[in-house]
Amino acid sequence: MNEPGGPRPVYEAGTEWLRGDGDAADVVMSSRARLARNLAGFPFVSRATREQRQRVLDLCRSRLLAGGFGGPGAQVMWVDLAESPTIERTLLVERHLMSQQHSRGKQSSGSGGAEEPRGLAVALPDERLSVMVNEEDHLRLQCIRSGLALEAVWAEIDALDDSLEQGLEYAYSPRWGYLTGCPTNVGSGARFSVMLHLPALRMIGNIEKVKRAAADMSLAVRGFYGEGSDAAGDFYQISNQTTLGKPEQVLLDNLQREILPKVIEYERMARKTLIDKRRLQLEDQVCRAVGLLGAARLLTTEESMQLLSQLRLGVVTGIISDVEPKVVNQLMLLAQPAHLQRVIGREMDQEHRRAARAELIRSRLSRDGNGRVPKG
Protein backbone atom coordinates (compact mmCIF):
# COMPACT_ATOMS: atom_id res chain seq x y z
CA MET A 1 0.00 0.00 0.00
CA ASN A 2 2.87 2.38 0.70
CA GLU A 3 6.66 2.52 0.45
CA PRO A 4 8.49 -0.32 2.24
CA GLY A 5 8.92 0.70 5.83
CA GLY A 6 7.00 3.89 5.17
CA PRO A 7 4.35 5.45 7.38
CA ARG A 8 0.81 4.17 7.67
CA PRO A 9 -2.24 5.99 9.02
CA VAL A 10 -3.75 4.94 12.34
CA TYR A 11 -7.16 3.99 10.97
CA GLU A 12 -8.85 3.78 14.35
CA ALA A 13 -7.83 7.36 15.13
CA GLY A 14 -9.96 10.24 13.95
CA THR A 15 -8.55 12.39 11.17
CA GLU A 16 -7.92 16.11 11.65
CA TRP A 17 -11.24 17.10 10.11
CA LEU A 18 -13.14 15.00 12.66
CA ARG A 19 -11.66 16.69 15.75
CA GLY A 20 -14.97 18.44 16.40
CA ASP A 21 -13.51 21.87 17.10
CA GLY A 22 -12.81 25.09 15.25
CA ASP A 23 -15.04 28.01 14.28
CA ALA A 24 -18.77 27.17 14.06
CA ALA A 25 -17.96 23.49 14.68
CA ASP A 26 -21.46 22.88 16.03
CA VAL A 27 -22.73 23.22 12.43
CA VAL A 28 -19.63 23.02 10.22
CA MET A 29 -17.97 19.63 10.45
CA SER A 30 -15.12 20.45 8.08
CA SER A 31 -13.79 22.85 5.47
CA ARG A 32 -11.98 21.79 2.31
CA ALA A 33 -10.03 23.46 -0.48
CA ARG A 34 -9.23 21.55 -3.66
CA LEU A 35 -7.18 22.44 -6.72
CA ALA A 36 -7.30 20.70 -10.10
CA ARG A 37 -4.05 20.71 -12.08
CA ASN A 38 -2.73 19.02 -15.22
CA LEU A 39 0.79 18.63 -16.56
CA ALA A 40 1.84 20.45 -19.70
CA GLY A 41 2.71 18.18 -22.62
CA PHE A 42 0.31 15.38 -21.66
CA PRO A 43 -3.30 14.77 -22.73
CA PHE A 44 -5.98 14.93 -20.03
CA VAL A 45 -6.47 11.69 -18.12
CA SER A 46 -9.56 10.69 -20.11
CA ARG A 47 -7.68 11.12 -23.42
CA ALA A 48 -4.26 9.80 -22.43
CA THR A 49 -2.96 6.34 -23.22
CA ARG A 50 -2.14 3.98 -20.38
CA GLU A 51 1.57 4.61 -21.02
CA GLN A 52 1.04 8.37 -20.76
CA ARG A 53 -0.94 8.01 -17.53
CA GLN A 54 1.88 5.86 -16.12
CA ARG A 55 4.42 8.53 -17.06
CA VAL A 56 2.30 11.22 -15.35
CA LEU A 57 2.05 8.99 -12.27
CA ASP A 58 5.83 8.51 -12.14
CA LEU A 59 6.53 12.24 -12.50
CA CYS A 60 4.02 13.28 -9.86
CA ARG A 61 5.05 10.55 -7.45
CA SER A 62 8.68 11.62 -7.64
CA ARG A 63 7.79 15.23 -6.98
CA LEU A 64 5.44 14.44 -4.09
CA LEU A 65 8.03 12.25 -2.37
CA ALA A 66 10.87 14.74 -2.93
CA GLY A 67 10.13 16.56 0.33
CA GLY A 68 8.21 19.56 1.59
CA PHE A 69 4.80 17.90 1.41
CA GLY A 70 2.89 18.47 4.64
CA GLY A 71 5.37 20.81 6.31
CA PRO A 72 8.09 20.22 8.94
CA GLY A 73 7.87 16.85 10.64
CA ALA A 74 5.25 15.44 8.29
CA GLN A 75 5.64 12.04 6.69
CA VAL A 76 4.25 11.13 3.30
CA MET A 77 2.27 7.97 2.70
CA TRP A 78 2.24 7.00 -0.96
CA VAL A 79 -0.47 4.59 -2.09
CA ASP A 80 -0.22 2.79 -5.42
CA LEU A 81 -3.93 2.27 -5.97
CA ALA A 82 -3.49 -0.23 -8.80
CA GLU A 83 -1.86 -2.58 -6.29
CA SER A 84 -4.12 -1.87 -3.30
CA PRO A 85 -6.92 -4.25 -2.27
CA THR A 86 -10.47 -2.97 -2.39
CA ILE A 87 -10.85 -2.64 1.37
CA GLU A 88 -7.72 -0.46 1.61
CA ARG A 89 -9.04 1.85 -1.10
CA THR A 90 -12.43 2.02 0.60
CA LEU A 91 -10.76 3.03 3.87
CA LEU A 92 -9.24 6.03 2.12
CA VAL A 93 -12.59 7.02 0.65
CA GLU A 94 -14.24 6.75 4.06
CA ARG A 95 -11.58 9.07 5.46
CA HIS A 96 -12.41 11.60 2.71
CA LEU A 97 -8.85 11.41 1.40
CA MET A 98 -9.90 10.50 -2.12
CA SER A 99 -13.02 10.13 -4.25
CA GLN A 100 -15.02 7.01 -4.99
CA GLN A 101 -14.19 7.52 -8.66
CA HIS A 102 -10.47 7.43 -7.87
CA SER A 103 -10.92 4.28 -5.82
CA ARG A 104 -12.59 2.50 -8.71
CA GLY A 105 -10.19 3.81 -11.35
CA LYS A 106 -13.06 4.60 -13.68
CA GLN A 107 -12.75 7.46 -16.15
CA SER A 108 -15.63 9.83 -16.89
CA SER A 109 -16.12 7.94 -20.16
CA GLY A 110 -16.73 4.73 -18.19
CA SER A 111 -13.47 3.11 -19.28
CA GLY A 112 -10.71 1.98 -16.96
CA GLY A 113 -10.76 -0.06 -13.79
CA ALA A 114 -8.93 -1.02 -10.61
CA GLU A 115 -5.62 -1.66 -12.43
CA GLU A 116 -5.44 1.86 -13.89
CA PRO A 117 -2.15 3.65 -13.02
CA ARG A 118 -3.07 6.11 -10.31
CA GLY A 119 -1.94 7.03 -6.85
CA LEU A 120 -2.56 8.96 -3.65
CA ALA A 121 -0.20 10.91 -1.42
CA VAL A 122 -1.24 11.69 2.16
CA ALA A 123 0.58 13.83 4.72
CA LEU A 124 0.70 12.09 8.08
CA PRO A 125 -0.10 12.06 10.92
CA ASP A 126 -3.08 14.44 10.68
CA GLU A 127 -4.08 13.78 7.02
CA ARG A 128 -4.88 17.44 6.34
CA LEU A 129 -3.24 17.26 2.93
CA SER A 130 -3.77 14.67 0.23
CA VAL A 131 -3.12 14.56 -3.50
CA MET A 132 -4.86 12.29 -5.99
CA VAL A 133 -2.85 11.48 -9.13
CA ASN A 134 -4.71 10.55 -12.32
CA GLU A 135 -8.26 11.02 -11.12
CA GLU A 136 -10.24 13.32 -13.45
CA ASP A 137 -7.15 15.51 -13.65
CA HIS A 138 -3.48 14.62 -13.38
CA LEU A 139 -3.41 16.19 -9.91
CA ARG A 140 -6.15 16.90 -7.41
CA LEU A 141 -4.74 18.70 -4.36
CA GLN A 142 -6.83 18.75 -1.19
CA CYS A 143 -6.59 20.32 2.26
CA ILE A 144 -9.26 19.61 4.87
CA ARG A 145 -9.67 20.90 8.43
CA SER A 146 -12.18 20.77 11.25
CA GLY A 147 -14.74 23.57 11.57
CA LEU A 148 -15.13 26.67 9.42
CA ALA A 149 -11.56 27.25 8.22
CA LEU A 150 -11.68 28.09 4.53
CA GLU A 151 -9.00 30.79 4.78
CA ALA A 152 -6.65 28.34 6.49
CA VAL A 153 -7.19 25.47 4.06
CA TRP A 154 -6.79 27.82 1.11
CA ALA A 155 -3.49 29.19 2.43
CA GLU A 156 -2.15 25.67 2.95
CA ILE A 157 -3.25 24.27 -0.41
CA ASP A 158 -1.95 27.38 -2.20
CA ALA A 159 1.47 26.86 -0.60
CA LEU A 160 1.48 23.18 -1.62
CA ASP A 161 0.52 24.16 -5.17
CA ASP A 162 3.44 26.62 -5.37
CA SER A 163 5.82 23.98 -4.03
CA LEU A 164 4.76 21.34 -6.55
CA GLU A 165 4.91 23.81 -9.43
CA GLN A 166 8.61 24.32 -8.77
CA GLY A 167 9.21 20.82 -10.12
CA LEU A 168 6.22 20.27 -12.42
CA GLU A 169 5.06 22.34 -15.38
CA TYR A 170 1.30 22.89 -15.30
CA ALA A 171 -0.99 23.20 -18.32
CA TYR A 172 -1.90 26.89 -18.33
CA SER A 173 -3.48 29.31 -20.79
CA PRO A 174 -2.99 33.09 -20.47
CA ARG A 175 -6.59 33.46 -21.63
CA TRP A 176 -8.36 30.65 -19.80
CA GLY A 177 -6.15 29.99 -16.78
CA TYR A 178 -5.39 26.46 -15.57
CA LEU A 179 -6.68 23.86 -18.01
CA THR A 180 -8.72 21.02 -16.54
CA GLY A 181 -10.49 17.86 -17.62
CA CYS A 182 -13.91 19.31 -16.77
CA PRO A 183 -14.87 22.74 -18.20
CA THR A 184 -16.42 23.84 -14.88
CA ASN A 185 -12.97 23.75 -13.26
CA VAL A 186 -11.14 25.76 -15.93
CA GLY A 187 -9.64 29.01 -14.63
CA SER A 188 -8.42 28.86 -11.06
CA GLY A 189 -9.20 25.15 -10.77
CA ALA A 190 -10.25 25.86 -7.19
CA ARG A 191 -13.21 24.40 -5.38
CA PHE A 192 -14.14 25.24 -1.80
CA SER A 193 -16.56 23.13 0.19
CA VAL A 194 -17.86 22.66 3.70
CA MET A 195 -19.51 19.70 5.40
CA LEU A 196 -22.56 20.91 7.30
CA HIS A 197 -24.64 19.12 9.91
CA LEU A 198 -28.22 20.36 9.43
CA PRO A 199 -30.57 18.09 11.42
CA ALA A 200 -32.71 20.88 12.88
CA LEU A 201 -33.49 22.37 9.47
CA ARG A 202 -34.68 18.95 8.34
CA MET A 203 -36.76 18.48 11.49
CA ILE A 204 -38.64 21.78 11.02
CA GLY A 205 -39.06 21.12 7.29
CA ASN A 206 -36.76 23.81 5.85
CA ILE A 207 -33.91 21.77 4.40
CA GLU A 208 -35.34 21.85 0.87
CA LYS A 209 -35.40 25.66 1.03
CA VAL A 210 -31.69 25.64 1.77
CA LYS A 211 -31.03 23.33 -1.18
CA ARG A 212 -33.03 25.53 -3.54
CA ALA A 213 -31.35 28.69 -2.27
CA ALA A 214 -27.93 27.11 -2.77
CA ALA A 215 -28.82 26.07 -6.32
CA ASP A 216 -29.99 29.62 -7.07
CA MET A 217 -26.55 30.86 -6.00
CA SER A 218 -24.76 28.34 -8.29
CA LEU A 219 -23.68 26.16 -5.41
CA ALA A 220 -23.61 22.38 -5.44
CA VAL A 221 -25.27 20.50 -2.56
CA ARG A 222 -24.05 16.92 -2.20
CA GLY A 223 -24.08 14.11 0.30
CA PHE A 224 -21.60 12.82 2.87
CA TYR A 225 -19.10 11.53 0.29
CA GLY A 226 -19.54 14.32 -2.24
CA GLU A 227 -20.67 13.93 -5.82
CA GLY A 228 -23.15 11.11 -6.37
CA SER A 229 -23.66 10.36 -2.66
CA ASP A 230 -26.65 10.77 -0.35
CA ALA A 231 -26.97 13.05 2.68
CA ALA A 232 -26.40 10.37 5.32
CA GLY A 233 -27.27 11.55 8.82
CA ASP A 234 -28.26 15.07 7.73
CA PHE A 235 -24.73 15.88 6.55
CA TYR A 236 -24.43 17.98 3.41
CA GLN A 237 -21.50 19.25 1.38
CA ILE A 238 -21.92 22.71 -0.14
CA SER A 239 -19.39 23.92 -2.71
CA ASN A 240 -18.91 26.29 -5.63
CA GLN A 241 -19.74 24.74 -9.01
CA THR A 242 -17.70 26.83 -11.47
CA THR A 243 -14.30 28.52 -11.39
CA LEU A 244 -13.91 30.18 -14.80
CA GLY A 245 -13.49 33.95 -14.51
CA LYS A 246 -13.59 33.90 -10.70
CA PRO A 247 -10.37 34.40 -8.69
CA GLU A 248 -9.85 32.07 -5.76
CA GLN A 249 -10.33 34.81 -3.18
CA VAL A 250 -13.67 35.81 -4.73
CA LEU A 251 -14.90 32.20 -4.59
CA LEU A 252 -13.73 31.88 -1.00
CA ASP A 253 -15.20 35.18 0.18
CA ASN A 254 -18.54 34.45 -1.49
CA LEU A 255 -18.86 31.17 0.35
CA GLN A 256 -17.34 32.09 3.72
CA ARG A 257 -18.60 35.64 4.21
CA GLU A 258 -21.92 35.74 2.37
CA ILE A 259 -23.45 32.27 2.13
CA LEU A 260 -22.25 30.14 5.03
CA PRO A 261 -23.04 32.64 7.81
CA LYS A 262 -26.68 32.57 6.68
CA VAL A 263 -26.88 28.77 6.57
CA ILE A 264 -25.19 28.51 9.98
CA GLU A 265 -27.60 31.10 11.38
CA TYR A 266 -30.63 29.27 9.93
CA GLU A 267 -29.54 25.95 11.48
CA ARG A 268 -28.88 27.55 14.86
CA MET A 269 -32.25 29.33 14.74
CA ALA A 270 -33.92 26.03 13.89
CA ARG A 271 -32.22 24.39 16.87
CA LYS A 272 -33.36 27.24 19.12
CA THR A 273 -36.91 26.87 17.80
CA LEU A 274 -36.85 23.17 18.64
CA ILE A 275 -35.49 23.85 22.14
CA ASP A 276 -37.92 26.70 22.88
CA LYS A 277 -41.10 25.35 21.30
CA ARG A 278 -40.64 21.62 20.72
CA ARG A 279 -38.18 20.61 23.40
CA LEU A 280 -40.03 17.47 24.40
CA GLN A 281 -40.11 16.26 20.81
CA LEU A 282 -36.40 17.07 20.40
CA GLU A 283 -35.47 15.30 23.63
CA ASP A 284 -37.57 12.32 22.62
CA GLN A 285 -35.73 11.94 19.30
CA VAL A 286 -32.33 12.38 20.91
CA CYS A 287 -33.07 9.99 23.76
CA ARG A 288 -34.53 7.38 21.43
CA ALA A 289 -31.29 7.58 19.44
CA VAL A 290 -29.22 7.20 22.61
CA GLY A 291 -31.34 4.24 23.68
CA LEU A 292 -31.05 2.46 20.34
CA LEU A 293 -27.30 3.07 20.09
CA GLY A 294 -26.87 1.68 23.59
CA ALA A 295 -29.07 -1.35 23.13
CA ALA A 296 -29.28 -2.33 19.44
CA ARG A 297 -27.78 -5.66 18.42
CA LEU A 298 -27.90 -5.02 14.67
CA LEU A 299 -27.19 -1.72 12.91
CA THR A 300 -26.73 -0.86 9.24
CA THR A 301 -24.39 1.94 8.21
CA GLU A 302 -27.37 4.16 7.35
CA GLU A 303 -29.10 3.49 10.68
CA SER A 304 -25.98 4.22 12.67
CA MET A 305 -25.31 7.47 10.78
CA GLN A 306 -28.84 8.72 11.41
CA LEU A 307 -28.78 7.76 15.09
CA LEU A 308 -25.32 9.26 15.59
CA SER A 309 -26.55 12.42 13.88
CA GLN A 310 -29.35 12.67 16.44
CA LEU A 311 -26.86 12.01 19.24
CA ARG A 312 -24.59 14.76 17.90
CA LEU A 313 -27.53 17.16 17.83
CA GLY A 314 -28.20 16.30 21.46
CA VAL A 315 -24.55 16.92 22.35
CA VAL A 316 -24.22 20.33 20.64
CA THR A 317 -27.56 21.55 22.04
CA GLY A 318 -26.67 20.49 25.58
CA ILE A 319 -29.37 17.83 25.88
CA ILE A 320 -26.65 15.19 26.24
CA SER A 321 -24.01 16.17 28.76
CA ASP A 322 -21.36 13.47 28.97
CA VAL A 323 -20.41 12.71 25.35
CA GLU A 324 -17.87 14.82 23.48
CA PRO A 325 -18.50 15.75 19.82
CA LYS A 326 -15.21 14.16 18.75
CA VAL A 327 -16.39 10.81 20.18
CA VAL A 328 -19.53 10.95 18.03
CA ASN A 329 -17.50 12.01 15.01
CA GLN A 330 -15.09 9.12 15.44
CA LEU A 331 -17.97 6.65 15.74
CA MET A 332 -19.33 7.94 12.43
CA LEU A 333 -16.03 6.95 10.86
CA LEU A 334 -15.67 3.60 12.63
CA ALA A 335 -19.23 2.65 11.66
CA GLN A 336 -18.28 2.70 7.98
CA PRO A 337 -17.82 -0.79 6.46
CA ALA A 338 -14.08 -0.75 5.76
CA HIS A 339 -13.14 0.91 9.05
CA LEU A 340 -15.34 -1.48 10.98
CA GLN A 341 -13.63 -4.49 9.40
CA ARG A 342 -10.19 -3.00 10.04
CA VAL A 343 -10.98 -2.42 13.74
CA ILE A 344 -12.47 -5.91 14.15
CA GLY A 345 -9.52 -7.39 12.29
CA ARG A 346 -11.24 -9.45 9.62
CA GLU A 347 -13.46 -9.13 6.57
CA MET A 348 -17.15 -9.77 7.21
CA ASP A 349 -20.33 -10.11 5.22
CA GLN A 350 -23.09 -7.54 5.63
CA GLU A 351 -24.98 -9.45 8.34
CA HIS A 352 -21.90 -9.89 10.52
CA ARG A 353 -20.99 -6.23 10.00
CA ARG A 354 -24.40 -5.18 11.33
CA ALA A 355 -23.79 -7.12 14.55
CA ALA A 356 -20.19 -5.95 14.90
CA ARG A 357 -21.17 -2.31 14.27
CA ALA A 358 -23.82 -2.38 16.98
CA GLU A 359 -21.42 -3.97 19.45
CA LEU A 360 -18.65 -1.49 18.66
CA ILE A 361 -20.91 1.53 19.15
CA ARG A 362 -22.37 0.11 22.39
CA SER A 363 -18.93 -0.49 23.83
CA ARG A 364 -17.50 2.91 22.81
CA LEU A 365 -20.46 4.86 24.16
CA SER A 366 -20.34 2.86 27.39
CA ARG A 367 -16.63 3.64 27.70
CA ASP A 368 -16.68 7.31 26.64
CA GLY A 369 -20.09 8.41 27.90
CA ASN A 370 -23.57 7.08 28.51
CA GLY A 371 -25.56 9.85 26.90
CA ARG A 372 -26.81 11.28 30.19
CA VAL A 373 -29.61 13.83 29.92
CA PRO A 374 -29.21 16.73 32.42
CA LYS A 375 -32.05 17.10 34.89
CA GLY A 376 -34.29 20.13 34.74
Steps between C-alpha positions, in 0.01 A plus 500: 500500500787738570879514475683216679543602859308819434235656721146372529195682635349395832159405363331479838602858578287788382641715222563872548168599346310290755648669809169675565646843570570822315277792403127416478581132562150439635373534140810480279666161523785582263633740239681394184695667221580309182705589194488326162825501302632331186852461366605682186587273208260220596139439393232516770451176691191400301688543169842368599630154421582264784871563436447876526302464823782285641754767406288769671475277808878452513570873464249604764603227741863607481411861566265421789759281672784749444426682826308800626159334482309557823748734667772441763478163670238359265539160340361409161302184440497403134229259387525320167129448445544250217663265751274571799220262603145628488462533876813718524368731229161517670667601827652800325165599353335473841766732640417753225856481369395409148188463287300188426583551133872491579455185705333322211740631236213579267531786253212737426451311173439179697826338391776387732495296817683404818831436318518852354829679587408746771613592846438693820736695723396578858682714756512326836420497784202738476400434134420866432664482159447241230565489127326273251701419186314407181145547620302730267809719480867411527507657847226571750641680805291505817524657845233429761459629856249487782244780532461810285857558380488584131768770525735255671446213257540735205830637632634148552390360164630811321842448660501132398404598145792746480738236634394236248515747212870551566560150365201445270384707204124555508271531198409869499342742254549878532140537384323219683721434802576147621371240256296216647323184392158645585404843357345610832845491662683701233650825630622485857422129529395571858204354681407584858258289699370453851335204670195621690292321761142624452265273699286779646422649159381158387292453815312830453458434127730769356785296355357508147494881516871498574566269205300720264668816627842342450411396145383855425844624607679248271608282788507122497334312788622142536497219750748371757750371242456779247387461142252218445449425871201541731468728803557232764413618850401852391853581382530710186793627297458846348753621243548737208417345162704709254840669508539666159542877529490495881822550701552267793452774758166600345377139514617468859353830618166427333468172684652592837374855549168510316347153476620287790421750778136493387480120489669474841259759640197317355609168655566660838163678488333170415670336798386785725145463368506130584636568850257785574182365342546127442746399768315186600492379141871581459593323823290202399684462168840544661426261785354239267824520301707462817288204607529322166875561475543361850280197454479402131650167398488564125571830324546586133734780397202722414327433833812573699567825311147625563506404868846650550377816329220525756749434780727775366206740493433414863865562589533841329166622640589394854230234530772236536764598752765230521595424138754711313437593134829341393382165643186514285703606198741211543212253530364629169830401343536165677144405403595505132546151348874504430594666829280261693671199342844649564421558870351151541795352314328294233278532195131436564182466301224757541311309771808456718591866448159605633561306822860617535402864437235493771740341747777748421274802549354358824844440644643840398204695635512300823871578531495867394159610626152367561301777339375643829220755473540790750216537747276803485 
